[in-house]
């Protein structure tokens, strides 16, 4: 899974930490990895260039979140763990 955001990286780091606290294992970023799921956390772009970058990220996303949410991170990590363990 890949977690990105349309801001400075802080929202994706926060969400990744939430997933980790819920039991997910964080892996180092790898250029040859092809994630099965792409999550983008939407922010408020401050410029036209930031809006274009956000649109590109969102077009490739499987899931777009408005903000990193701890409750969603717990439920999502739990669902992923169940899927992986089946």
N, C-alpha and C positions, 0 to 999 in steps of 0.2 A: 504494500500500500504506500502511496505517496501522499504526503500532506503538505500543501503549499498555501500561501495566502497572498492577497493582493496588496499587502502593506509592506512592512519592513522585515517580516519574518517572525515577529514576536507572537502573533496569533497562532501560527502553525507550531511554534515551539511550545506554547502553552497547551495547545490541544494534544500534542505528542506527549507532553509530561502527564496530562490527565489520562491518556490511554495507558501510559506506563504504570501509573499508580493503580489503574484498574486491572493490571496484570499483563498488559501487552509487552512484548519484547521489542525494543527499539534497535534498529540496525543502522550501520553506517551508510551514508549515501553512497551509491555506486552508480557509475555512469553506464554500466552494462546491464543494470537491472531493468526489467520491464514490469512495472507494477500491474497487478490485476485490478486495482481500484485506485482511482485518483480523487482525492478530496481537496477542494479549494475552499478556503475561508474568506468570505467576501468582506472587504473593508470599504471605506469611503475614499475613492481616488481623489487626489489633490490636484491633478493636472490632466490635460488631454492625453499626454503620453502614458500616464498611470492608468487611465481608463482603457486605452488600447491594450496595454499589457494585461489588465484584468480580464478584458473580453477574450483574449487569446487563452489565458489560463482556464477561464470558465467554459469555453467551448470544448476543451479537452477533458473536463471534469466529469466524473460519474456522480459526484455528490457535491453540492455547494451549501455551505453553512454560513449563516449570518454572523456567527460569533462562536468561539470555542465554548462549549457548554459541558460542565462536569457530568451532569446527569446523562447526557447523550453519550459522552465518552465511556462511562461505565456500562451502559446498555450495549453500545457498539462493541466494546472489547469483549463483553460476555458472549454476545452473539457470534463474534469471530472465533472465540475460543471453542465454542460448541461446534462450529463448522469445521475447524481444524482437527478437533478430536474425534470427529465422526468417521 
